[in-house]
């Protein structure tokens, strides 16, 4: 058996750490760009695409329909965003001040 010098051992350790860091970074990147969908998110997205092929839904209407089908608010919102709907900004419905 060949003896490994301390320098070679350090090099192997460094390579292992770099590879581990790279793999972790790759998984983090995949999750951040949407490759790590849950099964429920995939199902909600598939259902949202199906609805939009057959009828027009507003952002709120699509989410309401998906929630009616049993998806959570988060899953429905995820699907709506993935098919291209942007989350609407809340509007201010302040009543005019009485004089």
C-alpha positions as CSV (number, residue, x, y, z in Angstrom):
1,X,0.0,0.0,0.0
2,X,1.3,3.4,-1.0
3,X,1.9,5.9,1.8
4,X,0.1,9.2,1.4
5,X,1.9,12.3,2.4
6,X,0.3,15.0,4.5
7,X,0.4,17.3,1.4
8,X,-1.5,14.7,-0.7
9,X,-4.0,14.1,2.2
10,X,-4.6,17.9,2.4
11,X,-5.1,18.0,-1.4
12,X,-7.7,15.2,-1.2
13,X,-9.5,16.8,1.7
14,X,-9.6,20.1,-0.2
15,X,-10.9,18.4,-3.3
16,X,-13.6,16.7,-1.3
17,X,-14.7,20.0,0.4
18,X,-14.8,21.8,-3.0
19,X,-16.9,19.0,-4.5
20,X,-19.3,19.0,-1.6
21,X,-19.6,22.8,-1.8
22,X,-20.3,22.5,-5.6
23,X,-23.0,19.9,-5.1
24,X,-24.6,21.9,-2.4
25,X,-24.5,25.1,-4.6
26,X,-26.0,23.2,-7.5
27,X,-28.9,21.9,-5.4
28,X,-29.5,25.4,-4.0
29,X,-29.5,26.9,-7.5
30,X,-31.9,24.2,-8.7
31,X,-34.3,24.9,-5.9
32,X,-34.1,28.7,-6.5
33,X,-35.0,28.4,-10.1
34,X,-37.9,26.1,-9.6
35,X,-36.5,22.6,-10.3
36,X,-37.4,21.5,-6.8
37,X,-41.2,21.5,-7.1
38,X,-43.2,19.5,-4.7
39,X,-45.7,16.9,-6.1
40,X,-48.5,19.2,-5.0
41,X,-47.0,22.2,-6.8
42,X,-46.6,20.1,-10.0
43,X,-50.2,19.0,-9.8
44,X,-51.5,22.5,-9.2
45,X,-49.4,23.7,-12.2
46,X,-50.7,21.0,-14.4
47,X,-54.3,21.8,-13.4
48,X,-53.8,25.5,-13.9
49,X,-52.4,25.0,-17.4
50,X,-55.4,22.7,-18.2
51,X,-57.9,25.4,-17.0
52,X,-56.2,28.1,-19.1
53,X,-56.4,25.9,-22.2
54,X,-60.1,25.7,-22.0
55,X,-61.2,29.0,-20.5
56,X,-59.9,32.3,-19.4
57,X,-59.3,33.0,-15.7
58,X,-58.2,36.1,-14.0
59,X,-55.3,35.7,-11.5
60,X,-57.7,35.7,-8.6
61,X,-60.2,33.4,-10.4
62,X,-57.5,30.9,-11.2
63,X,-56.3,30.8,-7.6
64,X,-59.9,30.5,-6.3
65,X,-60.6,27.6,-8.7
66,X,-57.4,25.8,-7.7
67,X,-58.3,26.3,-4.0
68,X,-61.8,24.9,-4.7
69,X,-60.1,21.8,-6.2
70,X,-58.3,21.3,-2.9
71,X,-55.0,23.0,-3.4
72,X,-53.6,25.2,-0.6
73,X,-53.4,28.9,-1.1
74,X,-49.6,28.6,-1.5
75,X,-49.9,25.8,-4.1
76,X,-52.5,27.8,-6.1
77,X,-50.5,31.0,-5.9
78,X,-47.4,29.1,-7.0
79,X,-49.2,27.6,-10.0
80,X,-50.7,31.0,-11.0
81,X,-47.2,32.6,-10.9
82,X,-45.7,29.7,-12.9
83,X,-48.2,30.1,-15.8
84,X,-47.4,33.8,-16.0
85,X,-49.7,35.6,-13.7
86,X,-48.0,38.2,-11.6
87,X,-49.3,38.6,-8.0
88,X,-51.4,41.7,-8.1
89,X,-50.3,44.6,-5.9
90,X,-52.9,45.4,-3.2
91,X,-54.9,48.4,-4.1
92,X,-55.9,51.1,-1.6
93,X,-59.6,51.3,-1.3
94,X,-59.6,54.2,1.1
95,X,-62.9,56.0,1.5
96,X,-62.9,59.7,0.9
97,X,-62.8,61.8,4.1
98,X,-66.0,63.3,5.3
99,X,-66.1,67.1,5.2
